[in-house]
């Protein structure tokens, strides 16, 4: 992944799993910068082990994949219902 010059996020923030996926109320315009709410690492203290951090990342990644699959399923149902 390449970050643009004016990108407001760090590489870690850009690569972290998203917390909101498919939430229709979260649609934004291009000019507005969306806040990253899911700060994966902000829940850990300085003495957190790398194993704990990796496990939390994997869980967040799994939640993101589940949310994306649910969104796809909902969208497929919409396509089937459309005339």
Backbone bond lengths (Angstrom), bond angles and torsions (degrees), N, CA, C in turn:
res aa  C-N    CA-C-N  psi(-1)  N-CA   C-N-CA  omega(-1)  CA-C   N-CA-C  phi
1 X - - - 1.451 - - 1.523 107.67 -
2 X 1.306 115.68 133.46 1.454 121.04 177.45 1.520 109.04 -108.95
3 X 1.306 116.34 132.92 1.455 121.09 178.83 1.520 109.30 -93.95
4 X 1.310 115.76 140.13 1.461 120.82 177.81 1.524 109.36 -78.05
5 X 1.329 116.42 162.67 1.463 120.81 -178.86 1.521 112.34 -57.82
6 X 1.302 117.33 -43.95 1.464 121.64 -174.99 1.526 112.98 -91.89
7 X 1.291 117.71 14.42 1.459 121.48 -178.16 1.525 109.21 -65.94
8 X 1.338 118.61 126.93 1.465 120.81 -174.73 1.531 114.49 -79.90
9 X 1.330 118.39 -5.20 1.460 121.05 -174.92 1.527 111.58 -112.39
10 X 1.312 115.39 156.67 1.460 120.40 174.00 1.531 108.51 -79.33
11 X 1.311 116.47 170.04 1.459 120.52 179.13 1.524 110.60 -62.66
12 X 1.320 117.59 -39.94 1.460 121.38 178.85 1.524 110.91 -61.30
13 X 1.330 117.32 -43.30 1.463 120.82 178.65 1.525 111.28 -65.69
14 X 1.320 116.95 -37.95 1.465 120.54 -178.90 1.527 111.63 -69.42
15 X 1.321 117.51 -32.69 1.458 121.09 -177.50 1.523 113.68 -90.08
16 X 1.317 118.13 -11.48 1.460 121.33 179.85 1.523 110.60 -70.55
17 X 1.338 117.54 148.23 1.461 120.61 178.12 1.527 111.44 -61.34
18 X 1.321 115.70 145.67 1.460 120.63 179.38 1.523 109.80 -78.45
19 X 1.318 115.77 147.61 1.456 119.33 178.36 1.510 111.90 -95.55
20 X 1.317 117.94 -30.42 1.459 120.38 178.12 1.516 107.43 -108.58
21 X 1.320 114.70 125.99 1.458 119.25 -179.25 1.518 107.65 -142.34
22 X 1.302 116.70 119.49 1.448 120.14 178.64 1.507 114.07 80.90
23 X 1.298 117.95 14.32 1.451 121.74 179.61 1.522 107.88 -84.82
24 X 1.323 117.44 108.94 1.464 122.02 -173.44 1.522 112.41 -64.24
25 X 1.312 118.07 -26.98 1.461 120.23 -178.39 1.520 111.93 -77.20
26 X 1.312 117.86 -7.45 1.459 121.62 -176.34 1.525 112.48 -96.00
27 X 1.325 118.11 8.00 1.463 119.57 -179.83 1.511 109.70 -64.31
28 X 1.315 115.19 140.10 1.464 119.93 -175.13 1.516 109.76 -133.44
29 X 1.309 114.26 160.58 1.453 120.10 172.82 1.517 109.86 -80.66
30 X 1.303 116.88 164.27 1.467 120.20 -178.50 1.524 112.47 -66.89
31 X 1.320 117.42 -31.32 1.465 120.33 -175.66 1.527 111.90 -73.25
32 X 1.307 117.07 -26.11 1.459 120.98 -177.02 1.525 110.12 -84.24
33 X 1.308 117.05 137.00 1.463 121.86 178.90 1.524 108.05 -93.60
34 X 1.331 117.82 119.61 1.457 120.34 -178.71 1.527 111.63 -73.57
35 X 1.315 117.73 136.60 1.469 119.30 177.52 1.522 110.69 -75.27
36 X 1.302 116.67 144.75 1.456 120.71 174.25 1.522 107.36 -90.70
37 X 1.316 115.57 108.98 1.464 120.24 -175.97 1.522 112.31 -87.95
38 X 1.303 116.89 -25.09 1.443 120.11 -169.67 1.493 115.90 -84.81
39 X 1.296 120.47 12.96 1.452 124.44 -176.25 1.504 112.60 -23.57
40 X 1.306 116.53 91.54 1.454 122.35 -173.39 1.522 112.02 -60.29
41 X 1.305 117.50 -39.98 1.462 120.41 -174.65 1.523 114.01 -86.41
42 X 1.322 118.59 -10.12 1.462 118.82 -177.39 1.525 112.70 -72.52
43 X 1.329 117.46 -13.08 1.463 121.33 179.90 1.528 112.52 -87.44
44 X 1.323 116.52 -4.38 1.454 120.33 -177.35 1.518 110.83 -104.88
45 X 1.315 115.31 146.34 1.460 120.22 176.27 1.529 108.76 -90.14
46 X 1.307 115.34 176.98 1.465 120.95 -179.11 1.532 112.17 -63.38
47 X 1.331 116.93 -28.64 1.460 119.58 -176.39 1.530 113.17 -94.34
48 X 1.327 118.07 15.78 1.460 120.94 176.84 1.527 108.99 -70.44
49 X 1.318 115.12 139.38 1.465 119.07 -178.98 1.528 109.91 -81.18
50 X 1.314 116.80 153.59 1.469 119.68 176.86 1.530 112.37 -58.19
51 X 1.323 116.92 -31.82 1.460 120.52 178.66 1.523 111.03 -63.21
52 X 1.325 117.54 -42.20 1.466 121.37 178.29 1.523 111.00 -64.31
53 X 1.315 116.53 -41.10 1.463 121.06 -178.76 1.525 110.35 -66.51
54 X 1.332 116.65 -43.43 1.466 120.30 179.29 1.526 110.34 -64.84
55 X 1.328 117.37 -40.76 1.463 120.58 179.02 1.529 110.85 -63.19
56 X 1.321 117.37 -42.20 1.467 120.94 178.24 1.523 110.80 -64.74
57 X 1.324 116.89 -39.91 1.464 120.84 178.17 1.525 110.17 -62.80
58 X 1.327 117.29 -44.24 1.467 121.26 179.69 1.526 110.93 -62.92
59 X 1.335 117.37 -40.27 1.464 120.19 178.08 1.520 111.11 -65.14
60 X 1.320 117.21 -42.55 1.466 120.91 178.43 1.521 110.51 -64.74
61 X 1.314 116.19 -38.53 1.462 120.73 178.08 1.531 110.36 -63.76
62 X 1.326 116.50 -41.35 1.462 121.12 179.23 1.527 110.97 -65.82
63 X 1.337 117.11 -40.52 1.471 120.40 177.08 1.526 110.70 -63.24
64 X 1.327 116.65 -39.31 1.466 120.25 178.52 1.527 110.63 -63.62
65 X 1.332 117.74 -45.01 1.461 120.85 179.37 1.525 111.62 -63.29
66 X 1.325 117.09 -39.76 1.457 120.97 177.36 1.521 110.81 -63.22
67 X 1.323 117.19 -43.08 1.464 120.98 179.15 1.522 111.30 -64.34
68 X 1.319 117.65 -38.99 1.464 121.13 178.59 1.527 110.29 -66.18
69 X 1.328 117.25 -41.60 1.465 120.48 178.70 1.523 111.06 -64.08
70 X 1.337 117.18 -40.74 1.462 120.50 177.25 1.524 110.95 -63.77
71 X 1.317 117.21 -40.28 1.461 121.48 177.95 1.525 110.52 -63.42
72 X 1.309 117.29 -42.96 1.468 120.79 177.58 1.520 110.91 -61.07
73 X 1.326 116.53 -43.00 1.461 120.70 179.44 1.521 110.70 -61.57
74 X 1.333 117.28 -44.94 1.474 120.61 178.33 1.519 110.86 -62.31
75 X 1.316 117.10 -41.72 1.462 120.43 179.83 1.526 111.83 -67.16
76 X 1.321 117.69 -36.51 1.467 120.55 177.14 1.524 110.56 -65.14
77 X 1.325 117.81 -37.97 1.470 121.04 176.91 1.515 110.82 -63.48
78 X 1.328 117.17 -37.94 1.464 121.06 178.34 1.520 110.35 -63.44
79 X 1.322 117.64 -41.94 1.458 121.51 -179.29 1.519 111.29 -65.35
80 X 1.326 117.53 -36.90 1.459 121.58 -179.72 1.523 110.09 -68.34
81 X 1.314 118.14 -38.62 1.466 122.15 -178.39 1.522 112.89 -74.04
82 X 1.318 117.67 -26.69 1.470 120.86 -176.71 1.529 109.76 -66.08
83 X 1.358 118.18 139.68 1.474 120.71 -178.73 1.506 112.66 -72.03
